[in-house]
Amino acid sequence: MVHDTDGAPVIIGGGLAGLMTALALAPQPVVLVTRAPLGCEASSALAQGGIAASLGADDDASLHLADTLAAGDGICDQNVAAAILAAAPAAIAQLTRLGVTFDRDADGNILLGLEAAHSRRRIVHAGGDATGRGIIRALARKAGETPSITVCEAATARRLIVDDNTVTGVLCQTAQGPLVLATDRVVIATGGVGGLFLHSTNPAGSFGQGIALAAHAGAEMADLEFVQFHPTALDSSSYPQKLISEAVRGEGAILVDEHGDRFMAHEPGAELAPRDVVARAVWRHMAAGHRVFLDARNLGGLDVARRFPTITALCREAGIDPVTQPIPIRPAAHYHMGGIAVDRGGRTSVDGLWACGEVACTGLHGANRLASNSLLEAAVCGGWVAQDMAAMAASRRRQPRTPVSNVASDPAAVRPILSSAAGVLRDRDGLRAAAGALYPLAVAREAASDPATVGLMIVIAALRRNESRGAHARSDFPNHANSARRSTLRLDDALAAARDLVPEPVN
Ligand SMILES: Cc1cc2nc3c(=O)[nH]c(=O)nc-3n(C[C@H](O)[C@H](O)[C@H](O)COP(=O)(O)OP(=O)(O)OC[C@H]3O[C@@H](n4cnc5c(N)ncnc54)[C@H](O)[C@@H]3O)c2cc1C
């Protein structure tokens, strides 16, 4: 079935980035397509820590920028980062106007938390450690009350329809069958790629579907090799893994193994070292055959259950009482710094296609994201995409050609391949083997094809970066290269590179 949106843009994704874009476009009509009911199955709703903004009297955007650039390890886009971080206080005010209730002191001032690698207290939170839930609940309510926003739930975007590098529509899969939305403006806001890995903190549906949509449309990607692994995800059989926030280590919890040995005690910064350093230490200790635990039993009299209600509940659901027992943890894929290459207005290299939120690569995060900068980026850039779109004159709409319908995606076959080759530690042989295994899946027309396409692009980008930088750690290239550079990649290029690696079949 083809449905003409009457010139309304289509936003794919109902997390923070998609909702902010839709609300900022109001009263302009917009169609918001989301796989899950609005606000569900979005990383945004799971965010615990908060949203970074330089609101303190001792803080300003230049200090926030310095911390962001240090975390990004040489490849942030400084101009874009400066602009996004300068917009943070206004974004907090905007979220407040949209109905988000941030935690405040008795005088009504917003409370500011401290997180690793931030030099000032600047983490704005809601409901203690339930920030994402508070934000998404308020924005979903607001979107429901906004007549210009038509929400199309239980619809999965499967392909962009593109004619001469220009968007003409979106093919969606719904319970009633394929649905084509004819439109000349599309925003991809589909979140991250954690679901491509065996262990991840992301909702299972976050497996790079937006990257697959854009890649098949011919769009350019940037910095795809940079995947952040969170060092302390709850090690349980559930998928995704629940996150045990850095704030618990911030309060004094330590990492120990099954013998009670505090294996990070002699590392600089110990448990409060940067996220990638802790993730590598935990990964290596596990690879040496140990189990790893976060011990939060003795936090100087702190009432753990009261300070961390969400985390305590998550642990207890898994049968662990953090007050009396060490918490089993492991690293898990958490955040994708790379994604669809966009300019400051969120424009991609395809006409009529924008991207924002985690799926986009603005250059803010470089090789490693500073904690709590991602909700900020989604909120700020969602608004900027709306402005950029609104400023663009309507183009002559073209009829979308009938697309080829597509099988539903399933990343299960890709997870073991990507996890062993493109996890916390990588090397050439492992990455080459993964490219060889992913290529046939990517070019077949089957459930694993789109996830394998995204996995293959990550692997090719990782193979090309012969250095260790930020979250990208190569055991065969442990140091920085002499010059810091960002990377770009298109699907054609990745497929050609993979073909060269795959041995010809022997007759
Ligand atoms: C456990 C956890 C804790 C975090 N804590 C923090 C934190 O404290 N601070 C911080 O700044 N960041 C945090 N992050 C990161 C941050 O939450 C995300 O980067 C950010 O919320 C991404 O927002 P988004 O709107 O881009 O994507 P999401 O919020 O993931 O939304 C994506 C949306 O797209 C939909 N979708 C996906 N594919 C399709 C498709 N094909 N068709 C239709 N719909 C589709 C999904 O259903 C979802 O609605 C955390 C992440 C996790 C997983």
The ligand as a Gaussian input file, in Angstrom:
#p B3LYP/6-31G(d) Opt

LIG

0 1
 C       21.419000       1.438000      29.563000
 C       21.819000       2.746000      28.950000
 C       22.120000       3.834000      29.763000
 C       22.486000       5.059000      29.194000
 N       22.730000       6.133000      30.006000
 C       22.978000       7.335000      29.450000
 C       23.099000       8.504000      30.257000
 O       22.959000       8.459000      31.478000
 N       23.367000       9.696000      29.636000
 C       23.515000       9.801000      28.277000
 O       23.750000      10.900000      27.779000
 N       23.386000       8.709000      27.504000
 C       23.110000       7.493000      28.045000
 N       22.959000       6.405000      27.245000
 C       23.005000       6.590000      25.782000
 C       21.726000       7.282000      25.317000
 O       20.627000       6.770000      26.055000
 C       21.472000       7.070000      23.841000
 O       22.603000       7.329000      23.094000
 C       20.362000       7.994000      23.334000
 O       19.259000       7.895000      24.186000
 C       19.987000       7.633000      21.930000
 O       18.768000       8.274000      21.607000
 P       18.152000       8.041000      20.170000
 O       16.875000       8.773000      20.141000
 O       19.168000       8.319000      19.155000
 O       17.901000       6.459000      20.098000
 P       16.880000       5.482000      20.968000
 O       16.523000       6.187000      22.213000
 O       17.539000       4.195000      21.041000
 O       15.615000       5.451000      20.042000
 C       15.625000       4.747000      18.816000
 C       14.192000       4.538000      18.357000
 O       14.191000       4.034000      17.027000
 C       13.251000       2.954000      16.923000
 N       13.683000       2.136000      15.776000
 C       14.859000       1.488000      15.587000
 N       14.892000       0.920000      14.366000
 C       13.702000       1.216000      13.771000
 C       13.143000       0.921000      12.492000
 N       13.808000       0.210000      11.565000
 N       11.892000       1.380000      12.206000
 C       11.196000       2.108000      13.124000
 N       11.683000       2.427000      14.357000
 C       12.915000       1.992000      14.658000
 C       13.351000       2.291000      18.291000
 O       12.242000       1.455000      18.553000
 C       13.408000       3.545000      19.179000
 O       12.119000       4.078000      19.344000
 C       22.590000       5.173000      27.784000
 C       22.298000       4.085000      26.980000
 C       21.911000       2.881000      27.539000
 C       21.599000       1.725000      26.639000

